[in-house]
Amino acid sequence: MSAEDKFGNRADEMLGKAKSGIGKATDDNGMEAEGKTQESGANLKQAGEKIKDAFKK
């Protein structure tokens, strides 16, 4: 996993958490759901990259 991929995935995760928190605070269910989806997607990407790294070794 390249450092660029790690940074991008982590940035997506943090942005998703922020959207989710803002959506929850403003009672915007759409934004909250979008944030959770973005966060989950970033976590899946990170897991996929870790699996690829494990098989490279």
N, C-alpha and C positions, 0 to 999 in steps of 0.2 A: 504494500500500500504506500503510495507516494505521499509525501508531506502535503502536497497540494490537495490530494483527495481527502486526506484526514481533515485538513482545514476546512474544505468545502462542506464536508459532511457535518462537521461540528458546527459550522456557521448555520447550516440549514436546521440543525437540531435546536440551536439557541433561538433562531428566528421563529421556529415553530412554537417553542415554549413561550416566547414573548407574545405572539399572536394569540395563543390560547389564554394566557393571563389577561391580556387586554380584553379579549372577547368575554371572558368570565366577569371581569370587573365592570364592563359596560353592558352586560346582559345581552351580548350579541352572539347568539348561538352559532350562527354561520361562521363568524371569525374564529370562535373557539374550536369548532370542528375542523376548520381549515388548518389551524395551528397544530392540532393533535395529529392530523393526517400528515402534515409536513414533517413533524417530529418523528412519527413512526417510519416514514419513508427514509429519513436520514439514518435512523437506527438500523433499518434493513440494509441500506447501502454499506454501513460500517461493518455489519456482520458478514456481508458478502465479501468485502475486501479482506477481512480477517481470515475467512475460509480460503480465499485465493492465496494469501500469504502462507498459510499453513501447508498447502500443497506444493508450494514452490520450494520449501525447505527439504 
